[in-house]
Amino acid sequence: MPGVHGRRRSGPGEAFWQFRPYVAGDQASRIDWRQSGKSDRLFIRETEWESAQTVALWRAADAGMAWRSGRELPTKADRAELLLLALAALLLRGGERVRLFGQPRPYAGRGALPQIADGLAGMAPKPEDPRLARHARAVLLGDFWDPLEETRRLIARLAGQGVRGHLLQVIDPAEETLPYAGRVRFEPVVAGAPGTLVPRVESVRAVYAERVARHRQGLAALAAAAGWTIATHRTDHPPEAALLALHQRLAPG
């Protein structure tokens, strides 16, 4: 199937792979005359085999993803879904196969985007799929505020299957800057969980920023240990830059 990902061996494609000596049976049209003119032997120019790749996509849908700090902002869940569908559209256009975690088969062809959108409702709550082919790629979108050990287990299971991937942490700007002042009560997003009353938010802002930085450093270390990559996107920033970075992460090489 056509695609943009090289398979590190000779085959149908456009990228140069290697020169090899001409042998009986090779077509004369495949001879590279410039390379052959440098010696007394004939050489064949081979291209790298390019084929379609399966990219598995997942976005978190827990209660925390439905939060936003202002009405002018999208929820984290809305932004994650927008980026997932836009990335799926680019991958399908490039000839790749797209799979949603929890769905039985991958999608292919530009006309598959509506099916992917419909399939979001049936996405698995966790990015787990033993049917993923080895060397598939995965892109996981969420806020990843869960304890680091939980995220480590998710990545380790996929990396153990030979899956390489990328994490995109989608956050609300208030989660990064804690812009509130004075006496504030923070209500839980999960029913039944206790709230937190902070008498002076200004007094804890420095400690909060330090803990956020430490958590991000932990996520980066987990991703690097598994050969994965990670980036952060705030919902008050344009989605185009995050989409471009995701697409580039999946490019050959």
Secondary structure as the mmCIF struct_conf table of DSSP 4:
data_model
#
loop_
_struct_conf.conf_type_id
_struct_conf.id
_struct_conf.beg_label_comp_id
_struct_conf.beg_label_asym_id
_struct_conf.beg_label_seq_id
_struct_conf.end_label_comp_id
_struct_conf.end_label_asym_id
_struct_conf.end_label_seq_id
BEND BEND1 VAL A 4 VAL A 4
STRN STRN1 HIS A 5 SER A 10
BEND BEND2 GLY A 11 ALA A 15
STRN STRN2 PHE A 16 PRO A 21
TURN_TY1_P TURN_TY1_P1 ALA A 24 GLY A 25
HELX_RH_3T_P HELX_RH_3T_P1 ALA A 28 ARG A 30
STRN STRN3 ILE A 31 ILE A 31
HELX_RH_AL_P HELX_RH_AL_P1 TRP A 33 SER A 36
TURN_TY1_P TURN_TY1_P2 GLY A 37 LYS A 38
BEND BEND3 SER A 39 ARG A 41
STRN STRN4 PHE A 43 SER A 51
STRN STRN5 THR A 54 ARG A 59
BEND BEND4 ASP A 62 ASP A 62
HELX_RH_3T_P HELX_RH_3T_P2 ALA A 63 ALA A 66
BEND BEND5 SER A 69 GLY A 70
TURN_TY1_P TURN_TY1_P3 ARG A 71 GLU A 72
BEND BEND6 LEU A 73 LEU A 73
HELX_RH_AL_P HELX_RH_AL_P2 LYS A 76 ARG A 93
TURN_TY1_P TURN_TY1_P4 GLY A 94 GLY A 95
STRN STRN6 ARG A 97 LEU A 100
TURN_TY1_P TURN_TY1_P5 PHE A 101 GLY A 102
BEND BEND7 PRO A 104 ARG A 105
STRN STRN7 TYR A 107 TYR A 107
BEND BEND8 GLY A 109 GLY A 109
HELX_RH_3T_P HELX_RH_3T_P3 ARG A 110 ALA A 112
HELX_RH_AL_P HELX_RH_AL_P3 LEU A 113 GLY A 119
HELX_RH_3T_P HELX_RH_3T_P4 LEU A 120 GLY A 122
BEND BEND9 PRO A 125 PRO A 127
TURN_TY1_P TURN_TY1_P6 PRO A 130 ARG A 131
HELX_LH_PP_P HELX_LH_PP_P1 LEU A 132 ALA A 133
TURN_TY1_P TURN_TY1_P7 ARG A 134 HIS A 135
STRN STRN8 ARG A 137 GLY A 142
BEND BEND10 ASP A 146 ASP A 146
HELX_RH_AL_P HELX_RH_AL_P4 LEU A 148 GLY A 160
TURN_TY1_P TURN_TY1_P8 GLN A 161 GLY A 162
STRN STRN9 ARG A 164 ILE A 171
HELX_RH_AL_P HELX_RH_AL_P5 PRO A 173 THR A 177
BEND BEND11 GLY A 182 ARG A 183
STRN STRN10 VAL A 184 PHE A 186
BEND BEND12 VAL A 189 VAL A 190
TURN_TY1_P TURN_TY1_P9 ALA A 191 GLY A 192
STRN STRN11 THR A 196 VAL A 198
BEND BEND13 PRO A 199 PRO A 199
HELX_RH_3T_P HELX_RH_3T_P5 VAL A 201 VAL A 204
HELX_RH_AL_P HELX_RH_AL_P6 ARG A 205 ALA A 225
TURN_TY1_P TURN_TY1_P10 ALA A 226 GLY A 227
STRN STRN12 THR A 229 ARG A 234
TURN_TY1_P TURN_TY1_P11 THR A 235 ASP A 236
BEND BEND14 HIS A 237 HIS A 237
HELX_RH_AL_P HELX_RH_AL_P7 PRO A 239 ARG A 249
TURN_TY1_P TURN_TY1_P12 LEU A 250 LEU A 250
BEND BEND15 ALA A 251 ALA A 251
#
